[in-house]
């Protein structure tokens, strides 16, 4: 009788990969979790209950075949596990590192809901693909045939790269245009190395290049090249620019020096990790070393900022958030990591202005809040507690309030491009088709600021729609 490999969740407890001690990990920007050993990956995968209705898969934006590759991992069939994982996810090793599994797959695991602790899905996903890279199983795409079809993609973030991969595997000629000097978008310049080491991103981009995807860097569409010119050069255009316009605070003292945008702070830090010369960092403007840092916001970007500040040697780091811990949008796992590293969270606290000395910020004027009735989002709305204001001393204030879309119609000189009342591009669900023939849009520029995994999903879906629209036998190379 065959030995039962799965359903071990009663006998085997949940066990995450070893996490480096806080005092050690806050000295560098390396990832904080160790890799699973082979035996441990098999053991933890074997905890999967192989549900008839896999909630983990249903709550994954990519609908990854999670029970299947967990079973294959438990059986030691790692190459097959990787192939199943790669079939639905362009970048499984990236999602395994940065997806908020506690809100998606792991948060909906059936055995977690029954009190046994979720399967460590993200860690196993990371292990599978890292093992695949080490063993040479991850190969550049080699299309069965080259097609006389050309697609231009604006933006080299996760949505654009996912679309490029699907299209190139089908034999489409793909060119990616990006405003930065390196591809990857927020994967490269927005997410710190302690969550996603940059060589992990660069090897995927190198693989796309080896597959035949052409990259044009330092290219601002609308300036370096016209949008109409791109449409003439390609059979279809996919807009995957993301959203990079930071939400701002219009309140007393907001013009003082030392009040910075999260995207600028994180980009400067990530550029330093590549060895770039970064004047704003070297002069101290975007460097937290020795400073009293206050980060305003409660999302994942705020968590990236507080934990980066710790590693830069800040004298103190505090995070102001207007709701309580249970109502914050960021990952609870990231909050725990930040607290372990020395970040202090000031819950139910909101800024009302800034103090300054000789033009330099010296503090944040804080209003204490309480939670009232639920708002339209379903979360309890914060209300001001009168007479409870105070000043939080600060030498550097980082605004991590979320992102909004740029004015794409003006940027591209395309007034006929339809946008929503929020400024995002209006596109059809699933296909990404816009109001302009042959022009598609994916990711955050359609959804608003969202998760990397949703951008990957949009990019893959859009690429399939483009293929269906453009590829015919007559277009195939003889």
N, C-alpha and C positions, 0 to 999 in steps of 0.2 A: 504494500500500500504506500502511495506517494506521501512524503512528509508534507504537512501543512506549512507553507512558507509565510502566508499572510495572517491577518487577524491576531497579531501579537500584542495589541494595545492593552490587554488586561495584565499580561505578564511583564511587559517591557514599558518603562516609564518614558515620557518625552525627555529628550536630551539634546539640547542645542549644541552646536560646535563650541569649543572652548573660546571664551571671550578674554582678551588680554586685560590685565588689571588696569584700572582707570589711570593710576599714576604713571604707568608705562605708556599707555596708548595716547595720552594727551601730550606726549613729547614729540609726536610725529604725525604725519598724515597718512600712514598706512592703514589698511583695513583692520577693523578691530576684531573680526571673527577669524579663527583658524579654519582650515579646511577639514572636512570630515575625513577620517581614515576609511578605507574600503569597508571594513567590518562594521564600523559605526553607521555608515550610510545604508548598508544592507539591513542592519538592525532597526534603524528608525523608519525606513521604507516599509518594513514588514509590519509596522503598527497599523498601516492602512486597513480599514475595514471593508474595502472594495464594495462600497455602497451601490445598491441598485439605482438610486438617484444620487449621483455624486454632486453634492452641493458645492464642493470646492471647484469643480469644473464649471458649474453653472454660474458661479460668482466671479469667475476669471473673465475679464474682458476679451481675452483671446480664445476662451473655451478650450484651454489646453487639456490634453488627455491625461490628466494628472494620475488617476488610479492606474492607468496602463503603464506609465513609465515608473511609477513607484513599484509596481509588481515586478517589472523587468529588472529594476535595480536590486530589489530583494533577492532575485534569482541569480544575480551576478551577470546579467546580460546587458552590460553598460552601453555598448555600441548601439544596440537596438533601442535602449532607453533614450539615448541621445537623438537617434533618428526620429523617434516618436515625438520627442520634445521639440525638435527643430521643425517638424512638419507644420506646426501651428504658430510657432514663435520665431521671429527672425533673430532675436537676441536673448536667448534663454539665460545665459550667464549674467547678463545685465539685469534682467527682471529678477533673477534670483537674489541679486544684491540689493536692489533699490525699490522693488515693489513693496507697498505697505501690506504685506501678507496678513497682518493682524486685522485689516479691514476688508480683505478680499478672500482668497482661498482658505487660509488658515483660520480666519475668523468665522468661517462657515463650515468648518470641518465637523462632521457628525459626532466623532468621538470626543471632540472638545465640548460639544453641547451636552454630552452625556457624562462629563466630569472626568475624563481620562487624559485630557491634555491633547492638543492638536498634533497632527503629524507635522514634522518640520519640513514642509513642502519647499519653501524657498531655499533652504540650505541644501536640500537634496538636488534641487534643480541646478543650483550653482555648481555642486560637486560633479554632476553628470557632465555638464558642458566643459568645465575646466579639465576633467579627465579626457574628454574628447579632443580638446586642443593638445593636451600633452601626448596623446597617442596618434596624432595626425589624422583623426577622423573628420575634422572640419576642413573641407576642401573648397576652393573657389568654384563658383558655378561654371559649368561648361555646357552652354545651350546645345541642344540637338541640332538646331539650325538657326542661322542668323536671319532676322527679319528686316525688311526695308521699312521699318517704322522707327521714328525717333521721338523720344519724350524728354522734355526739359523739366527739371524739378528745381523749384526755388526754395532753398533751405535744406541744410544738411543735418538737421536734427533727427530724432528717432522716427518721426512720421515720414520724412523725405527719404531717409535711408532704408526704411522698411519697404517703401514703394519701389525704390531703386532695385532692391534685391529681388523682389518678385518679378519685376519687368525684365531684368537682365537674365534671370534663369529661363525666361521664355524666349530669349533671343532678341529682345528690343534693344535698340541703341539708346543709351541713357546718359544724359549730361546733368550733373547737379551743380547749381550755381549757389554760392554761399558768400555772405558778407564778411565772414571771419577768415583768419589765416589758416585755421585748422577745421576740419569737418567734425561733426558731432553735436554741434549746438550746445544745449544745456548739459548734455552728457559730458562734454569736454570742459566747458567753462562755467557751468552753473552748479554742478554737484561736486562736493569736495572729495578728495582722494580717500578719506577714511570710510566713505560709503562706496566709492567706485574708483578704484585705481585706474589711472589714465591709460596704462598699457592695455587694459582690457578693452577700452574703446578703440584705441589706435589699431589693434590687430584686426578688429572687425572692419574698420575702414580700409586697411591694407588688403583685406580679403576681397572687398567690393572692387577695389582698384584692379586687383589681379583677375577679377571676373570680367573686367572690361567696362566698368562704370567710370566715366570721365568726370573729374571734379574741376571746377573753376572757382578758385578761392579769391578772397578780397574783391568780391564782385557785388556791388550794390545795384540791384535791378532798379531801373528808373534813373540811375546816374551812370554807372559803368556801361550799362547796356539797356536799351529801351525794351519795355514789355512787348510792344508791337514787333520789334525785331526778333525777340524770342519766339513769338507765335509764328513768324515767317520761317524760322529755322526748324521748328519741330511740329510734329503732327498733333501733339497734345502737350499741355502745360499743367503741372501739378504745383499748386502753391502750398508750401509747408513751412512757412516762416516762423511759426510760433508766435507768442505774444511777449514782448519785452519792454513795453511801456509801463513803468512803475507807477502804482497808485501813490498819490502824494498826500501830505498833511498841510492844509492851509490854516495855520494857527499862529498866535504870537510867537515870534522868535524863530520861525521855521527857516529863515534865511541865514542863520548863523553858520559859521564854519564848523565842521565836525559832525554835521548831520548828513548822513550818506545813504545812498540807495543800496539795497541788498545786492542787486545784480552787479554793481560796480565793485563792491567789497569782495564778493565771491570770485568774480572774474580776475581781479588783481591777484588774489591768493592762488588761484589755479594756474595763472600764467607763471607765477614764481615757481610753481612745482615743475613746470616745463623748462625752467632755467632762463626764462625771458627777462629782459630788462623792463621793469615796470616802475616808471618814475613816480607814480602816485603812491606806490607801496614804499619805495626807497626813501622818499621824503617824509614818510610817516603818516601821510593823510589817510591811506587805506590800510594801515597797519595797526593792529590793536595792542601791540606790545607796550606794557606798562600803563595802559589806560583803564579807566573805569568805563566799561562798555554797557550800554543799555540797548537792547534789541526790542523793537516794537512789533508785535505780531505773534500769531500762534500756529502758523502752518509749518510745513516741512522746510520751507525756505528759512524761516526764523530759526528752526532747529539747526540748520546748516550754518547759519551765521553765529549762533552762540557757541557751537562746538568748534568752529574755525577760530573764533576769538580766543578760546581757551588755549588752543594749540599755538597761537601766535604770542602767547605770554601775557595776556591781559591781566591787570591788577585785580579786577573783579568783573564778573559778567552777570547781568540780570536780564530777565525777559519779562516784559510787560504784556499781559493779555487781558482783555476786557471781560472775558467769561472765566468760568472755572475749568479745572483740569478735565472734567468729564465732557465738557462741551467744546473743547478745542479741536480744530480740524486736523492737526498734525498727528503723526504716528505716536502712540503711547510708548512704543518701544524706543523711539528716538528721545522722548522726554526722559525716560528712565536712564538712557545712556548719558544724556546731558547732565542730569542730576548727579550721576556717579562721578562725572568729570569736574564737578564743582559749580555748575550753573545754578543760580537761584531764580526761581520762578515767582513772580509777583502776580498772583491770580486776581481777577476782578479789579484790574487796574488799567486805566486808559489815560493817554496823554491829553492835556488841554493847552499845552504851550511849552516853551523852552526858555530857560534863563541863559544869559550869556555874559561874558566879561571880555571887553575889548574885541567884540565881534566873534569870539570863540564860544561855542556852547559850553555851559557849565552845569546844566542840569535839565531834567525833564519835570515839568509841572504835572503831577499825577492826580487824577480823580479816582477815588475809590468807588466801586460799583457793587450792586447787588443784582441778582437775577429776578426778573419779573415774569410776566406772562410770555408764553411762546410767541415768536414772530412768524412770518410767512414760511421760514425754513423749518419750523417745528422746534427750533431751539429756543430756550428761554432768553428773552431780550434783556441786555444789561441796562440798568438804571443807575443814575448818579446818586450817591449818598451825600447829601448836602453837609458841608462843614468838615469833610474828611480829607480835604486836599493836602498834599505834601509835595516836597521837591526831592526827586531822586538825583543825586549827584552823578554827573557823567562828563567824560572827556570825548567820547565818541558815541554817537547815537546812530543806529542802523535801522532804517525803515524797511520792514519786511511785510508789507501790507498787501501783497499780491500784484498781479500784472494785468494790463489791459492791452487790447490790440492797437497798433498804430493805424493811422488813416491810410488804409491800403489803396483806396481810389486815388488819393492825391500822390502817394508814394510812387505808384505805378503809372500815374497819368491815365487812369481808366475810370472815368465817371460812371460808365455803364455797368461796372461791377457792383452787383447788389450786395448790400451789407445789412445786418440786423440793427435793431435799435441800440445794441450794445457795441456796435462797431465790428463785430466778427463777420466773416464772409458768409453769405447765405449759400448753403450747399445742400444737395439732396442727401438724405440719410442713406448710408450704405455705399453709394457710388462716389459721392463727393462732387458731383457735377454742379457747376455754378451757372449763373445767368448768361455767361459768355460761352459760345460754342467752342468745344475743345479745351476748355479751361476747367480744372478741378481744384479742390482745396481740401486739406486734411489737417487733423490734429488741433492744436490749441487755437489756431487762427479761425477755426470753425466752432469749436467747443467752448472757447475761453480757457483760461489756465486750468490744466487738468493733469492727469498722470501720464507718465511715459508709456505705460502699457496701453492706454487708450490711443495714444498717437500711433503706436505700432499697429494696433488693430485697424485704425482708419487708413493708414498707409497701405496695408495689405489689401483691404477691401477695395480701396480706390484703384490700386494697380490691377486687380482682377477685372474691375469695370472698364478700365482703359483697354485692357487686352481684349475683352469681349467686343468693344466698340471698334478697335483699330485693326485687329489681326484677321486677315482673310487669306485664303490660299494664294491669291494673286500677289499678296505682299511678301510672301516667303521667298527667300533667295533660292535660286535654282541650284 
